[in-house]
Amino acid sequence: MVVKYWREDPCTVLHVVGDLDVAAAPRLQAELEQAIAEADPPNLVLDLSEVPFCDSVGLGVLVATLNHIQHLRGRLILVLAPGMIKHLLTITNLDRHFETTDSMNAARTALGTAA
């Protein structure tokens, strides 16, 4: 898994490439925690459009991150391509809790950061 993140006022963007599974989840969790700590409030765009697979541990990282950000009165937007993660959120009814978009531009617009 490759995780890159950068600041794009007023949010932080994290772009993830590769499977989000038990082996990769701790790395993503550490990157997310660092990004949250550096932002006030923590408004994150998590681009998972290049993540083909997510297991229960990866899903747990996403849920824990959403809860943490909501507790800090921030906002989390997931950028999702059609496929496994979108389906996983739907069958677990988590699609009702996560804010999702189909593109980075839509996420920027949602956060009011469109150029």
Backbone as JSON Lines, residues from 0, in Angstrom:
{"i":0,"aa":"M","n":[0.85,-1.17,0.0],"ca":[0.0,0.0,0.0],"c":[0.89,1.24,0.0]}
{"i":1,"aa":"V","n":[0.47,2.22,-0.79],"ca":[1.15,3.51,-0.83],"c":[0.16,4.56,-0.37]}
{"i":2,"aa":"V","n":[0.59,5.39,0.58],"ca":[-0.25,6.47,1.1],"c":[0.51,7.78,0.96]}
{"i":3,"aa":"K","n":[-0.11,8.73,0.29],"ca":[0.46,10.07,0.18],"c":[-0.57,11.04,0.72]}
{"i":4,"aa":"Y","n":[-0.11,12.06,1.44],"ca":[-1.06,13.07,1.85],"c":[-0.46,14.44,1.78]}
{"i":5,"aa":"W","n":[-1.34,15.41,1.58],"ca":[-0.94,16.79,1.46],"c":[-2.07,17.69,1.93]}
{"i":6,"aa":"R","n":[-1.71,18.9,2.26],"ca":[-2.67,19.91,2.72],"c":[-3.19,20.67,1.51]}
{"i":7,"aa":"E","n":[-4.48,20.83,1.45],"ca":[-5.14,21.57,0.38],"c":[-6.26,22.36,1.05]}
{"i":8,"aa":"D","n":[-5.91,23.54,1.57],"ca":[-6.83,24.29,2.42],"c":[-8.24,24.34,1.87]}
{"i":9,"aa":"P","n":[-9.25,24.11,2.69],"ca":[-9.2,23.87,4.13],"c":[-9.26,22.39,4.5]}
{"i":10,"aa":"C","n":[-8.62,21.53,3.73],"ca":[-8.68,20.11,4.06],"c":[-7.31,19.46,3.84]}
{"i":11,"aa":"T","n":[-7.23,18.22,4.27],"ca":[-6.07,17.37,4.01],"c":[-6.55,16.24,3.12]}
{"i":12,"aa":"V","n":[-5.78,15.97,2.07],"ca":[-6.11,14.91,1.13],"c":[-5.16,13.74,1.37]}
{"i":13,"aa":"L","n":[-5.72,12.54,1.5],"ca":[-4.92,11.32,1.57],"c":[-5.28,10.46,0.37]}
{"i":14,"aa":"H","n":[-4.28,10.11,-0.41],"ca":[-4.49,9.27,-1.59],"c":[-3.87,7.9,-1.3]}
{"i":15,"aa":"V","n":[-4.68,6.86,-1.41],"ca":[-4.25,5.51,-1.06],"c":[-4.27,4.64,-2.32]}
{"i":16,"aa":"V","n":[-3.21,3.85,-2.5],"ca":[-3.12,2.92,-3.62],"c":[-2.76,1.56,-3.06]}
{"i":17,"aa":"G","n":[-3.56,0.53,-3.4],"ca":[-3.29,-0.83,-2.95],"c":[-4.37,-1.34,-2.02]}
{"i":18,"aa":"D","n":[-4.26,-2.6,-1.63],"ca":[-5.25,-3.23,-0.77],"c":[-5.23,-2.66,0.64]}
{"i":19,"aa":"L","n":[-6.43,-2.49,1.18],"ca":[-6.59,-2.06,2.57],"c":[-6.97,-3.3,3.37]}
{"i":20,"aa":"D","n":[-5.95,-4.01,3.83],"ca":[-6.17,-5.27,4.54],"c":[-5.42,-5.27,5.86]}
{"i":21,"aa":"V","n":[-5.43,-6.42,6.51],"ca":[-4.82,-6.53,7.84],"c":[-3.35,-6.12,7.83]}
{"i":22,"aa":"A","n":[-2.65,-6.35,6.74],"ca":[-1.23,-5.99,6.66],"c":[-1.04,-4.49,6.47]}
{"i":23,"aa":"A","n":[-1.93,-3.85,5.74],"ca":[-1.77,-2.43,5.41],"c":[-2.49,-1.5,6.38]}
{"i":24,"aa":"A","n":[-3.47,-2.0,7.1],"ca":[-4.29,-1.15,7.97],"c":[-3.48,-0.34,8.99]}
{"i":25,"aa":"P","n":[-2.49,-0.92,9.67],"ca":[-1.73,-0.13,10.65],"c":[-1.01,1.08,10.01]}
{"i":26,"aa":"R","n":[-0.52,0.9,8.81],"ca":[0.15,2.02,8.12],"c":[-0.84,3.13,7.82]}
{"i":27,"aa":"L","n":[-2.01,2.76,7.28],"ca":[-3.01,3.77,6.98],"c":[-3.47,4.45,8.27]}
{"i":28,"aa":"Q","n":[-3.68,3.68,9.32],"ca":[-4.11,4.25,10.6],"c":[-3.1,5.29,11.09]}
{"i":29,"aa":"A","n":[-1.82,4.98,11.0],"ca":[-0.78,5.92,11.44],"c":[-0.79,7.19,10.59]}
{"i":30,"aa":"E","n":[-0.95,7.05,9.29],"ca":[-1.0,8.22,8.4],"c":[-2.23,9.07,8.7]}
{"i":31,"aa":"L","n":[-3.37,8.42,8.93],"ca":[-4.59,9.15,9.25],"c":[-4.45,9.9,10.57]}
{"i":32,"aa":"E","n":[-3.89,9.24,11.58],"ca":[-3.71,9.89,12.88],"c":[-2.82,11.12,12.76]}
{"i":33,"aa":"Q","n":[-1.76,11.02,11.97],"ca":[-0.87,12.16,11.79],"c":[-1.6,13.3,11.06]}
{"i":34,"aa":"A","n":[-2.35,12.97,10.02],"ca":[-3.09,14.0,9.28],"c":[-4.13,14.68,10.17]}
{"i":35,"aa":"I","n":[-4.81,13.91,11.0],"ca":[-5.82,14.47,11.92],"c":[-5.16,15.38,12.93]}
{"i":36,"aa":"A","n":[-4.01,14.97,13.46],"ca":[-3.31,15.77,14.47],"c":[-2.83,17.11,13.91]}
{"i":37,"aa":"E","n":[-2.55,17.16,12.62],"ca":[-2.03,18.38,12.01],"c":[-3.12,19.34,11.56]}
{"i":38,"aa":"A","n":[-4.38,18.94,11.61],"ca":[-5.47,19.75,11.08],"c":[-6.42,20.18,12.2]}
{"i":39,"aa":"D","n":[-6.91,21.42,12.08],"ca":[-7.87,21.9,13.08],"c":[-8.86,22.83,12.4]}
{"i":40,"aa":"P","n":[-10.07,22.4,12.15],"ca":[-10.61,21.07,12.43],"c":[-10.13,20.07,11.39]}
{"i":41,"aa":"P","n":[-10.22,18.79,11.71],"ca":[-9.76,17.77,10.77],"c":[-10.77,17.53,9.65]}
{"i":42,"aa":"N","n":[-10.59,18.2,8.52],"ca":[-11.4,17.96,7.34],"c":[-10.56,17.16,6.38]}
{"i":43,"aa":"L","n":[-10.9,15.88,6.23],"ca":[-10.1,14.97,5.42],"c":[-10.87,14.49,4.21]}
{"i":44,"aa":"V","n":[-10.15,14.4,3.09],"ca":[-10.64,13.72,1.9],"c":[-9.76,12.48,1.77]}
{"i":45,"aa":"L","n":[-10.37,11.32,1.86],"ca":[-9.65,10.06,1.76],"c":[-9.96,9.44,0.41]}
{"i":46,"aa":"D","n":[-9.0,9.51,-0.5],"ca":[-9.18,9.01,-1.87],"c":[-8.84,7.53,-1.91]}
{"i":47,"aa":"L","n":[-9.88,6.72,-1.98],"ca":[-9.74,5.26,-2.03],"c":[-10.06,4.73,-3.43]}
{"i":48,"aa":"S","n":[-10.02,5.6,-4.42],"ca":[-10.41,5.19,-5.78],"c":[-9.46,4.16,-6.39]}
{"i":49,"aa":"E","n":[-8.25,4.03,-5.82],"ca":[-7.3,3.03,-6.31],"c":[-7.06,1.92,-5.28]}
{"i":50,"aa":"V","n":[-8.07,1.68,-4.46],"ca":[-8.02,0.6,-3.48],"c":[-9.01,-0.48,-3.93]}
{"i":51,"aa":"P","n":[-8.5,-1.59,-4.47],"ca":[-9.39,-2.61,-5.01],"c":[-10.01,-3.54,-3.97]}
{"i":52,"aa":"F","n":[-9.43,-3.58,-2.75],"ca":[-9.87,-4.55,-1.75],"c":[-9.78,-3.95,-0.36]}
{"i":53,"aa":"C","n":[-10.78,-4.25,0.46],"ca":[-10.79,-3.82,1.86],"c":[-11.37,-4.95,2.7]}
{"i":54,"aa":"D","n":[-10.62,-5.39,3.71],"ca":[-11.14,-6.43,4.6],"c":[-11.73,-5.8,5.85]}
{"i":55,"aa":"S","n":[-12.13,-6.64,6.81],"ca":[-12.8,-6.13,8.01],"c":[-11.89,-5.24,8.85]}
{"i":56,"aa":"V","n":[-10.6,-5.5,8.84],"ca":[-9.67,-4.67,9.6],"c":[-9.58,-3.28,8.95]}
{"i":57,"aa":"G","n":[-9.51,-3.25,7.64],"ca":[-9.49,-1.98,6.92],"c":[-10.78,-1.2,7.15]}
{"i":58,"aa":"L","n":[-11.9,-1.9,7.12],"ca":[-13.18,-1.26,7.39],"c":[-13.21,-0.68,8.8]}
{"i":59,"aa":"G","n":[-12.63,-1.4,9.74],"ca":[-12.54,-0.91,11.11],"c":[-11.74,0.38,11.21]}
{"i":60,"aa":"V","n":[-10.68,0.5,10.43],"ca":[-9.88,1.73,10.4],"c":[-10.74,2.88,9.89]}
{"i":61,"aa":"L","n":[-11.52,2.63,8.85],"ca":[-12.38,3.69,8.29],"c":[-13.42,4.14,9.31]}
{"i":62,"aa":"V","n":[-14.05,3.19,9.97],"ca":[-15.09,3.53,10.96],"c":[-14.48,4.28,12.15]}
{"i":63,"aa":"A","n":[-13.34,3.8,12.64],"ca":[-12.68,4.47,13.77],"c":[-12.27,5.9,13.39]}
{"i":64,"aa":"T","n":[-11.8,6.07,12.17],"ca":[-11.4,7.4,11.7],"c":[-12.61,8.31,11.61]}
{"i":65,"aa":"L","n":[-13.71,7.81,11.07],"ca":[-14.93,8.61,10.99],"c":[-15.38,9.04,12.38]}
{"i":66,"aa":"N","n":[-15.4,8.12,13.32],"ca":[-15.81,8.45,14.69],"c":[-14.9,9.49,15.32]}
{"i":67,"aa":"H","n":[-13.6,9.34,15.13],"ca":[-12.63,10.28,15.69],"c":[-12.82,11.68,15.1]}
{"i":68,"aa":"I","n":[-12.96,11.75,13.8],"ca":[-13.13,13.05,13.13],"c":[-14.45,13.7,13.55]}
{"i":69,"aa":"Q","n":[-15.51,12.93,13.65],"ca":[-16.79,13.5,14.08],"c":[-16.69,14.01,15.51]}
{"i":70,"aa":"H","n":[-15.98,13.29,16.36],"ca":[-15.78,13.73,17.75],"c":[-15.06,15.08,17.8]}
{"i":71,"aa":"L","n":[-14.16,15.31,16.86],"ca":[-13.4,16.56,16.8],"c":[-14.13,17.63,15.97]}
{"i":72,"aa":"R","n":[-15.35,17.32,15.59],"ca":[-16.2,18.23,14.79],"c":[-15.6,18.53,13.42]}
{"i":73,"aa":"G","n":[-14.94,17.53,12.85],"ca":[-14.39,17.64,11.51],"c":[-15.28,16.93,10.5]}
{"i":74,"aa":"R","n":[-14.72,16.71,9.35],"ca":[-15.48,16.1,8.27],"c":[-14.58,15.15,7.49]}
{"i":75,"aa":"L","n":[-15.13,13.99,7.11],"ca":[-14.42,12.99,6.32],"c":[-15.22,12.71,5.07]}
{"i":76,"aa":"I","n":[-14.59,12.83,3.92],"ca":[-15.22,12.47,2.66],"c":[-14.38,11.38,2.01]}
{"i":77,"aa":"L","n":[-15.03,10.28,1.63],"ca":[-14.36,9.19,0.93],"c":[-14.59,9.35,-0.57]}
{"i":78,"aa":"V","n":[-13.52,9.26,-1.35],"ca":[-13.62,9.24,-2.8],"c":[-13.53,7.77,-3.2]}
{"i":79,"aa":"L","n":[-14.61,7.27,-3.82],"ca":[-14.7,5.85,-4.14],"c":[-14.97,5.62,-5.61]}
{"i":80,"aa":"A","n":[-14.28,4.66,-6.18],"ca":[-14.59,4.19,-7.53],"c":[-15.66,3.1,-7.39]}
{"i":81,"aa":"P","n":[-16.4,2.84,-8.46],"ca":[-17.34,1.72,-8.39],"c":[-16.56,0.44,-8.07]}
{"i":82,"aa":"G","n":[-17.13,-0.4,-7.22],"ca":[-16.43,-1.64,-6.91],"c":[-16.62,-2.09,-5.48]}
{"i":83,"aa":"M","n":[-15.63,-2.79,-5.0],"ca":[-15.7,-3.54,-3.74],"c":[-16.0,-2.66,-2.53]}
{"i":84,"aa":"I","n":[-15.31,-1.53,-2.39],"ca":[-15.49,-0.72,-1.17],"c":[-16.88,-0.11,-1.14]}
{"i":85,"aa":"K","n":[-17.34,0.4,-2.27],"ca":[-18.69,0.94,-2.33],"c":[-19.71,-0.13,-1.95]}
{"i":86,"aa":"H","n":[-19.52,-1.33,-2.49],"ca":[-20.41,-2.45,-2.19],"c":[-20.33,-2.83,-0.7]}
{"i":87,"aa":"L","n":[-19.13,-2.86,-0.16],"ca":[-18.94,-3.19,1.26],"c":[-19.67,-2.19,2.17]}
{"i":88,"aa":"L","n":[-19.57,-0.91,1.86],"ca":[-20.26,0.09,2.66],"c":[-21.78,-0.08,2.56]}
{"i":89,"aa":"T","n":[-22.26,-0.45,1.37],"ca":[-23.7,-0.64,1.18],"c":[-24.22,-1.84,1.95]}
{"i":90,"aa":"I","n":[-23.55,-2.98,1.84],"ca":[-24.07,-4.19,2.5],"c":[-23.95,-4.14,4.01]}
{"i":91,"aa":"T","n":[-23.07,-3.27,4.52],"ca":[-22.93,-3.11,5.98],"c":[-23.75,-1.92,6.49]}
{"i":92,"aa":"N","n":[-24.48,-1.26,5.59],"ca":[-25.27,-0.06,5.91],"c":[-24.4,1.11,6.37]}
{"i":93,"aa":"L","n":[-23.12,1.04,6.15],"ca":[-22.24,2.15,6.52],"c":[-22.31,3.28,5.51]}
{"i":94,"aa":"D","n":[-22.9,3.01,4.35],"ca":[-23.06,4.07,3.35],"c":[-23.96,5.19,3.89]}
{"i":95,"aa":"R","n":[-24.73,4.89,4.91],"ca":[-25.59,5.9,5.53],"c":[-24.81,6.83,6.46]}
{"i":96,"aa":"H","n":[-23.62,6.41,6.82],"ca":[-22.82,7.18,7.78],"c":[-21.65,7.93,7.13]}
{"i":97,"aa":"F","n":[-21.11,7.36,6.07],"ca":[-19.98,7.98,5.38],"c":[-20.46,8.91,4.29]}
{"i":98,"aa":"E","n":[-19.79,10.04,4.17],"ca":[-20.02,10.93,3.04],"c":[-19.07,10.47,1.93]}
{"i":99,"aa":"T","n":[-19.63,10.18,0.76],"ca":[-18.81,9.68,-0.35],"c":[-19.02,10.51,-1.6]}
{"i":100,"aa":"T","n":[-18.0,10.51,-2.46],"ca":[-18.09,11.12,-3.77],"c":[-17.43,10.2,-4.78]}
{"i":101,"aa":"D","n":[-17.64,10.51,-6.05],"ca":[-17.05,9.71,-7.12],"c":[-15.74,10.29,-7.64]}
{"i":102,"aa":"S","n":[-15.39,11.51,-7.2],"ca":[-14.18,12.14,-7.72],"c":[-13.59,13.12,-6.72]}
{"i":103,"aa":"M","n":[-12.33,13.43,-6.93],"ca":[-11.67,14.44,-6.09],"c":[-12.33,15.8,-6.29]}
{"i":104,"aa":"N","n":[-12.71,16.12,-7.52],"ca":[-13.34,17.42,-7.77],"c":[-14.65,17.55,-7.0]}
{"i":105,"aa":"A","n":[-15.43,16.46,-6.95],"ca":[-16.68,16.49,-6.19],"c":[-16.41,16.67,-4.69]}
{"i":106,"aa":"A","n":[-15.35,16.04,-4.2],"ca":[-15.0,16.18,-2.79],"c":[-14.55,17.62,-2.5]}
{"i":107,"aa":"R","n":[-13.74,18.19,-3.39],"ca":[-13.32,19.58,-3.21],"c":[-14.52,20.52,-3.21]}
{"i":108,"aa":"T","n":[-15.44,20.29,-4.12],"ca":[-16.64,21.11,-4.2],"c":[-17.44,20.99,-2.91]}
{"i":109,"aa":"A","n":[-17.57,19.77,-2.42],"ca":[-18.33,19.53,-1.18],"c":[-17.72,20.29,-0.01]}
{"i":110,"aa":"L","n":[-16.41,20.42,0.0],"ca":[-15.73,21.12,1.08],"c":[-15.5,22.6,0.76]}
{"i":111,"aa":"G","n":[-15.96,23.02,-0.4],"ca":[-15.81,24.42,-0.76],"c":[-14.4,24.8,-1.15]}
{"i":112,"aa":"T","n":[-13.62,23.83,-1.68],"ca":[-12.23,24.11,-2.04],"c":[-12.0,24.02,-3.53]}
{"i":113,"aa":"A","n":[-13.06,24.02,-4.32],"ca":[-12.87,23.9,-5.77],"c":[-12.08,25.1,-6.29]}
{"i":114,"aa":"A","n":[-11.13,24.81,-7.15],"ca":[-10.3,25.89,-7.67],"c":[-11.01,26.66,-8.77]}
